Amino acid sequence: MRGNIQKKTSTILFIDDESNWLEAIRMAVDDQPLTIITATSGEEALRKLQRRKPDLILSDVRMPEMNGFDLFEKVRSNPKLKTVPYVFMSSIDDFDAKRTAKLIGADGYIEKPFDLESVKRVVLDLLLRFKPIHR
């Protein structure tokens, strides 16, 4: 029955300690069949990761208590999560963060401030590469 077919959804975990960035990501992918889970710290993200495996993780680099690189290490050391695409986000002038993200094997890096179309393109490209979704 055609009316009962539901679109597949992919889940994104987005971690940032600033609510304006969380809202910007929601706006960037609002027209897509995606579920967005947010966390404002690395610790909160780890708790959410125990309950649900996302299809993509977007993480700020600079956060209090646990930075994005420490969170990345914890995610990659978990056998159930080590293949989840992980994208860092940080300030446009943060050359060291961008270099470190590449060296440790991140799947992408988005510079802040960002335009919504660029974020959408990165998110959809990674999701399509790692898990096909319906647009």
MDAnalysis code that builds the backbone (N, CA, C; Angstrom):
import MDAnalysis as mda
import numpy as np

u = mda.Universe.empty(405, n_residues=135, atom_resindex=np.repeat(np.arange(135), 3), trajectory=True)
u.add_TopologyAttr("name", ["N", "CA", "C"] * 135)
u.add_TopologyAttr("resid", np.arange(1, 136))
u.add_TopologyAttr("resname", ["MET", "ARG", "GLY", "ASN", "ILE", "GLN", "LYS", "LYS", "THR", "SER", "THR", "ILE", "LEU", "PHE", "ILE", "ASP", "ASP", "GLU", "SER", "ASN", "TRP", "LEU", "GLU", "ALA", "ILE", "ARG", "MET", "ALA", "VAL", "ASP", "ASP", "GLN", "PRO", "LEU", "THR", "ILE", "ILE", "THR", "ALA", "THR", "SER", "GLY", "GLU", "GLU", "ALA", "LEU", "ARG", "LYS", "LEU", "GLN", "ARG", "ARG", "LYS", "PRO", "ASP", "LEU", "ILE", "LEU", "SER", "ASP", "VAL", "ARG", "MET", "PRO", "GLU", "MET", "ASN", "GLY", "PHE", "ASP", "LEU", "PHE", "GLU", "LYS", "VAL", "ARG", "SER", "ASN", "PRO", "LYS", "LEU", "LYS", "THR", "VAL", "PRO", "TYR", "VAL", "PHE", "MET", "SER", "SER", "ILE", "ASP", "ASP", "PHE", "ASP", "ALA", "LYS", "ARG", "THR", "ALA", "LYS", "LEU", "ILE", "GLY", "ALA", "ASP", "GLY", "TYR", "ILE", "GLU", "LYS", "PRO", "PHE", "ASP", "LEU", "GLU", "SER", "VAL", "LYS", "ARG", "VAL", "VAL", "LEU", "ASP", "LEU", "LEU", "LEU", "ARG", "PHE", "LYS", "PRO", "ILE", "HIS", "ARG"])
u.atoms.positions = np.array([
    [0.827, -1.183, 0.000],
    [0.000, 0.000, 0.000],
    [0.865, 1.237, 0.000],
    [0.651, 2.030, -0.983],
    [1.489, 3.195, -1.177],
    [1.413, 4.208, -0.030],
    [0.253, 4.406, 0.552],
    [0.094, 5.396, 1.618],
    [0.848, 5.054, 2.888],
    [1.244, 3.792, 3.070],
    [1.935, 3.378, 4.284],
    [3.454, 3.422, 4.164],
    [3.952, 3.739, 2.995],
    [5.403, 3.800, 2.812],
    [5.928, 5.071, 3.470],
    [6.896, 4.904, 4.356],
    [7.501, 6.048, 5.021],
    [8.895, 6.276, 4.463],
    [9.283, 7.517, 4.409],
    [10.640, 7.837, 3.976],
    [11.628, 7.363, 5.036],
    [12.768, 6.878, 4.570],
    [13.829, 6.540, 5.507],
    [14.397, 7.833, 6.078],
    [14.756, 7.798, 7.327],
    [15.376, 8.964, 7.917],
    [16.755, 8.605, 8.413],
    [17.640, 9.539, 8.292],
    [18.963, 9.414, 8.865],
    [19.000, 10.303, 10.101],
    [19.836, 9.924, 11.036],
    [19.949, 10.665, 12.290],
    [21.313, 11.330, 12.370],
    [21.290, 12.606, 12.731],
    [22.520, 13.378, 12.920],
    [22.606, 13.779, 14.379],
    [23.759, 13.546, 14.985],
    [24.026, 14.070, 16.322],
    [24.888, 15.306, 16.139],
    [24.395, 16.438, 16.629],
    [25.132, 17.694, 16.510],
    [25.474, 18.192, 17.902],
    [26.773, 18.416, 18.135],
    [27.251, 18.833, 19.444],
    [27.888, 20.210, 19.342],
    [27.340, 21.148, 20.085],
    [27.889, 22.501, 20.138],
    [27.381, 23.152, 21.413],
    [28.235, 23.892, 22.080],
    [27.830, 24.539, 23.327],
    [27.134, 25.885, 23.098],
    [26.973, 26.284, 21.852],
    [26.282, 27.534, 21.534],
    [24.988, 27.226, 20.784],
    [23.875, 27.630, 21.371],
    [22.559, 27.289, 20.818],
    [22.311, 27.890, 19.436],
    [22.934, 29.029, 19.115],
    [22.710, 29.611, 17.792],
    [23.233, 28.707, 16.680],
    [24.315, 27.970, 16.917],
    [24.831, 27.047, 15.910],
    [23.926, 25.829, 15.790],
    [23.385, 25.384, 16.919],
    [22.456, 24.252, 16.886],
    [21.244, 24.587, 16.018],
    [20.725, 25.774, 16.188],
    [19.561, 26.203, 15.402],
    [19.925, 26.372, 13.925],
    [21.119, 26.873, 13.647],
    [21.549, 27.052, 12.254],
    [21.626, 25.714, 11.523],
    [22.108, 24.686, 12.194],
    [22.177, 23.363, 11.574],
    [20.772, 22.841, 11.292],
    [19.873, 23.027, 12.240],
    [18.476, 22.610, 12.016],
    [17.911, 23.289, 10.767],
    [18.172, 24.577, 10.627],
    [17.681, 25.324, 9.470],
    [18.307, 24.816, 8.177],
    [19.585, 24.454, 8.232],
    [20.296, 24.024, 7.027],
    [19.692, 22.763, 6.417],
    [19.194, 21.873, 7.241],
    [18.701, 20.591, 6.732],
    [17.205, 20.396, 6.984],
    [16.517, 21.480, 7.259],
    [15.099, 21.421, 7.615],
    [14.225, 20.749, 6.562],
    [14.588, 20.865, 5.296],
    [13.759, 20.304, 4.225],
    [14.120, 18.855, 3.888],
    [14.974, 18.240, 4.670],
    [15.412, 16.871, 4.415],
    [14.785, 15.910, 5.425],
    [14.654, 14.631, 5.066],
    [14.085, 13.641, 5.994],
    [15.127, 13.188, 7.019],
    [15.514, 14.114, 7.876],
    [16.563, 13.851, 8.856],
    [16.047, 14.076, 10.270],
    [16.569, 13.296, 11.185],
    [16.311, 13.503, 12.604],
    [17.570, 14.110, 13.189],
    [17.418, 15.234, 13.870],
    [18.572, 15.902, 14.475],
    [18.490, 15.736, 15.986],
    [19.542, 15.199, 16.549],
    [19.684, 15.104, 18.002],
    [20.781, 16.086, 18.377],
    [20.569, 16.856, 19.418],
    [21.574, 17.846, 19.808],
    [22.110, 17.554, 21.202],
    [23.313, 18.015, 21.412],
    [23.955, 17.959, 22.726],
    [24.786, 19.221, 22.863],
    [24.889, 19.716, 24.078],
    [25.647, 20.946, 24.310],
    [27.009, 20.686, 24.943],
    [27.361, 19.413, 25.109],
    [28.680, 19.070, 25.645],
    [29.057, 17.667, 25.179],
    [30.332, 17.363, 25.293],
    [30.797, 16.032, 24.937],
    [30.207, 14.961, 25.837],
    [30.075, 15.268, 27.124],
    [29.507, 14.305, 28.065],
    [28.058, 13.982, 27.709],
    [27.281, 15.016, 27.399],
    [25.894, 14.802, 27.010],
    [25.828, 13.976, 25.718],
    [26.733, 14.258, 24.789],
    [26.775, 13.501, 23.534],
    [27.051, 12.025, 23.801],
    [27.973, 11.725, 24.683],
    [28.283, 10.329, 24.994],
    [27.081, 9.613, 25.599],
    [26.337, 10.298, 26.458],
    [25.119, 9.695, 27.020],
    [24.107, 9.394, 25.916],
    [23.951, 10.322, 24.978],
    [23.000, 10.113, 23.889],
    [23.468, 9.019, 22.942],
    [24.764, 8.899, 22.771],
    [25.311, 7.850, 21.912],
    [25.109, 6.460, 22.500],
    [24.968, 6.358, 23.806],
    [24.683, 5.062, 24.428],
    [23.279, 4.586, 24.084],
    [22.378, 5.539, 23.850],
    [20.981, 5.195, 23.562],
    [20.697, 5.035, 22.079],
    [21.426, 5.763, 21.241],
    [21.106, 5.749, 19.811],
    [22.360, 5.991, 18.980],
    [22.555, 5.150, 17.975],
    [23.679, 5.325, 17.060],
    [23.235, 6.233, 15.920],
    [23.895, 7.377, 15.754],
    [23.533, 8.268, 14.645],
    [24.189, 7.811, 13.345],
    [23.750, 8.413, 12.259],
    [24.349, 8.137, 10.953],
    [25.456, 9.130, 10.625],
    [25.528, 10.214, 11.411],
    [26.531, 11.257, 11.205],
    [26.673, 12.040, 12.494],
    [27.906, 12.431, 12.809],
    [28.168, 13.284, 13.971],
    [28.811, 14.568, 13.479],
    [28.223, 15.698, 13.870],
    [28.803, 17.026, 13.639],
    [29.185, 17.557, 15.006],
    [30.442, 17.924, 15.181],
    [30.889, 18.344, 16.505],
    [31.735, 19.605, 16.443],
    [31.416, 20.517, 17.336],
    [32.259, 21.681, 17.526],
    [33.603, 21.193, 18.067],
    [34.651, 21.941, 17.832],
    [35.970, 21.580, 18.351],
    [36.127, 22.106, 19.774],
    [35.852, 23.381, 19.970],
    [36.083, 24.013, 21.265],
    [34.809, 24.036, 22.098],
    [34.814, 23.176, 23.141],
    [33.700, 23.112, 24.073],
    [34.279, 22.960, 25.476],
    [33.550, 23.400, 26.487],
    [34.047, 23.232, 27.856],
    [34.038, 21.759, 28.264],
    [34.850, 21.412, 29.208],
    [34.950, 20.076, 29.800],
    [35.579, 19.044, 28.879],
    [34.985, 18.788, 27.732],
    [35.539, 17.828, 26.782],
    [35.482, 18.448, 25.392],
    [36.645, 18.633, 24.772],
    [36.623, 19.231, 23.436],
    [36.258, 18.180, 22.384],
    [36.054, 18.644, 21.170],
    [35.634, 17.764, 20.090],
    [36.643, 16.683, 19.750],
    [37.933, 16.969, 19.918],
    [38.954, 15.966, 19.622],
    [38.905, 14.827, 20.636],
    [38.701, 15.164, 21.921],
    [38.572, 14.125, 22.952],
    [37.327, 13.274, 22.700],
    [36.248, 13.932, 22.316],
    [35.019, 13.201, 22.006],
    [35.242, 12.276, 20.809],
    [35.930, 12.770, 19.796],
    [36.247, 11.968, 18.610],
    [36.985, 10.682, 19.008],
    [37.979, 10.805, 19.893],
    [38.736, 9.631, 20.346],
    [37.833, 8.617, 21.022],
    [36.921, 9.099, 21.856],
    [35.999, 8.197, 22.555],
    [35.047, 7.526, 21.573],
    [34.569, 8.273, 20.598],
    [33.668, 7.702, 19.592],
    [34.406, 6.644, 18.777],
    [35.604, 6.967, 18.318],
    [36.357, 6.030, 17.474],
    [36.817, 4.794, 18.253],
    [36.941, 4.886, 19.561],
    [37.362, 3.728, 20.345],
    [36.193, 2.786, 20.664],
    [34.972, 3.207, 20.364],
    [33.794, 2.382, 20.581],
    [33.521, 1.577, 19.303],
    [33.612, 0.247, 19.358],
    [33.420, -0.561, 18.144],
    [32.087, -0.318, 17.442],
    [31.057, 0.013, 18.182],
    [29.743, 0.238, 17.572],
    [29.654, 1.581, 16.866],
    [30.547, 2.499, 17.197],
    [30.471, 3.861, 16.655],
    [31.634, 4.230, 15.743],
    [32.652, 3.393, 15.669],
    [33.885, 3.801, 14.994],
    [33.727, 4.084, 13.499],
    [32.661, 3.589, 12.882],
    [32.472, 3.850, 11.450],
    [31.501, 5.000, 11.169],
    [30.966, 5.617, 12.219],
    [30.043, 6.736, 12.024],
    [30.834, 7.936, 11.504],
    [30.437, 8.522, 10.381],
    [31.145, 9.703, 9.865],
    [31.144, 10.821, 10.907],
    [32.278, 11.474, 11.039],
    [32.469, 12.503, 12.065],
    [33.020, 13.760, 11.395],
    [32.306, 14.858, 11.552],
    [32.699, 16.130, 10.951],
    [32.898, 17.155, 12.062],
    [34.032, 17.823, 12.016],
    [34.307, 18.894, 12.977],
    [33.833, 20.231, 12.429],
    [33.508, 21.128, 13.356],
    [33.151, 22.501, 13.006],
    [33.922, 23.420, 13.948],
    [34.484, 24.484, 13.383],
    [35.189, 25.443, 14.233],
    [35.381, 26.748, 13.483],
    [35.991, 27.684, 14.174],
    [36.189, 29.031, 13.632],
    [37.001, 29.018, 12.350],
    [36.689, 29.963, 11.485],
    [37.336, 30.057, 10.183],
    [38.859, 30.239, 10.289],
    [39.319, 30.882, 11.356],
    [40.755, 31.147, 11.486],
    [41.471, 30.085, 12.317],
    [40.842, 28.957, 12.537],
    [41.414, 27.921, 13.385],
    [42.192, 26.903, 12.551],
    [43.336, 27.312, 12.031],
    [44.155, 26.463, 11.164],
    [44.595, 25.193, 11.883],
    [44.994, 25.313, 13.159],
    [45.458, 24.142, 13.902],
    [44.357, 23.100, 14.056],
    [43.143, 23.546, 14.320],
    [42.026, 22.613, 14.473],
    [41.761, 21.894, 13.155],
    [41.794, 22.632, 12.069],
    [41.549, 22.035, 10.751],
    [42.616, 20.994, 10.426],
    [43.854, 21.314, 10.701],
    [44.965, 20.388, 10.442],
    [44.849, 19.141, 11.321],
    [44.554, 19.337, 12.596],
    [44.407, 18.216, 13.525],
    [43.261, 17.309, 13.101],
    [42.136, 17.896, 12.713],
    [40.984, 17.107, 12.271],
    [41.372, 16.195, 11.102],
    [42.125, 16.729, 10.184],
    [42.549, 15.938, 9.026],
    [43.516, 14.827, 9.450],
    [44.456, 15.158, 10.324],
    [45.461, 14.186, 10.758],
    [44.855, 13.009, 11.520],
    [43.822, 13.254, 12.323],
    [43.255, 12.167, 13.127],
    [42.202, 11.361, 12.364],
    [41.874, 11.784, 11.149],
    [40.988, 10.981, 10.316],
    [39.527, 11.387, 10.315],
    [39.257, 12.645, 10.612],
    [37.869, 13.114, 10.541],
    [37.377, 13.025, 9.105],
    [36.077, 12.903, 8.947],
    [35.479, 12.790, 7.619],
    [35.192, 14.134, 6.977],
    [35.367, 15.195, 7.734],
    [35.137, 16.521, 7.188],
    [35.388, 17.606, 8.213],
    [35.404, 18.836, 7.718],
    [35.622, 20.001, 8.573],
    [34.842, 21.161, 7.958],
    [34.011, 21.774, 8.768],
    [33.217, 22.911, 8.316],
    [33.656, 24.137, 9.103],
    [33.988, 25.196, 8.370],
    [34.436, 26.428, 9.018],
    [33.258, 27.297, 9.423],
    [33.312, 27.819, 10.638],
    [32.323, 28.787, 11.120],
    [32.887, 30.173, 10.881],
    [32.101, 31.123, 10.525],
    [30.681, 30.987, 10.192],
    [30.524, 30.279, 8.855],
    [29.421, 29.597, 8.699],
    [29.169, 28.821, 7.485],
    [27.873, 29.281, 6.844],
    [27.749, 28.979, 5.553],
    [26.473, 29.252, 4.910],
    [25.673, 27.948, 4.915],
    [24.370, 28.065, 5.008],
    [23.502, 26.916, 5.183],
    [23.595, 25.910, 4.038],
    [23.743, 26.386, 2.821],
    [23.832, 25.471, 1.672],
    [25.096, 24.614, 1.726],
    [26.200, 25.185, 2.165],
    [27.445, 24.410, 2.272],
    [27.310, 23.300, 3.300],
    [26.708, 23.609, 4.428],
    [26.513, 22.601, 5.469],
    [25.590, 21.498, 4.952],
    [24.520, 21.886, 4.321],
    [23.571, 20.914, 3.777],
    [24.267, 19.987, 2.786],
    [25.082, 20.541, 1.918],
    [25.802, 19.752, 0.915],
    [26.760, 18.752, 1.582],
    [27.510, 19.194, 2.574],
    [28.437, 18.305, 3.276],
    [27.669, 17.176, 3.963],
    [26.605, 17.530, 4.676],
    [25.810, 16.539, 5.400],
    [25.216, 15.516, 4.442],
    [24.570, 15.968, 3.390],
    [23.929, 15.041, 2.454],
    [24.947, 14.189, 1.706],
    [26.078, 14.775, 1.327],
    [27.115, 13.994, 0.643],
    [27.628, 12.861, 1.522],
    [27.899, 13.168, 2.789],
    [28.395, 12.129, 3.695],
    [27.335, 11.068, 3.974],
    [26.107, 11.500, 4.168],
    [25.046, 10.526, 4.417],
    [24.831, 9.619, 3.210],
    [24.898, 10.178, 2.028],
    [24.737, 9.355, 0.826],
    [25.900, 8.396, 0.639],
    [27.082, 8.841, 1.016],
    [28.261, 7.982, 0.880],
    [28.210, 6.825, 1.865],
    [27.766, 7.095, 3.101],
    [27.782, 6.072, 4.127],
    [26.457, 5.349, 4.330],
    [25.337, 5.991, 3.982],
    [24.015, 5.377, 4.140],
    [23.044, 6.090, 3.217],
    [22.580, 5.428, 2.173],
    [21.651, 6.093, 1.261],
    [20.382, 6.561, 1.977],
    [19.928, 7.770, 1.634],
    [18.679, 8.312, 2.161],
    [17.816, 8.733, 1.004],
    [16.548, 8.917, 1.251],
    [15.635, 9.432, 0.235],
    [15.576, 10.934, 0.376],
    [15.652, 11.631, -0.723],
    [15.555, 13.100, -0.667],
    [14.135, 13.525, -0.890],
])
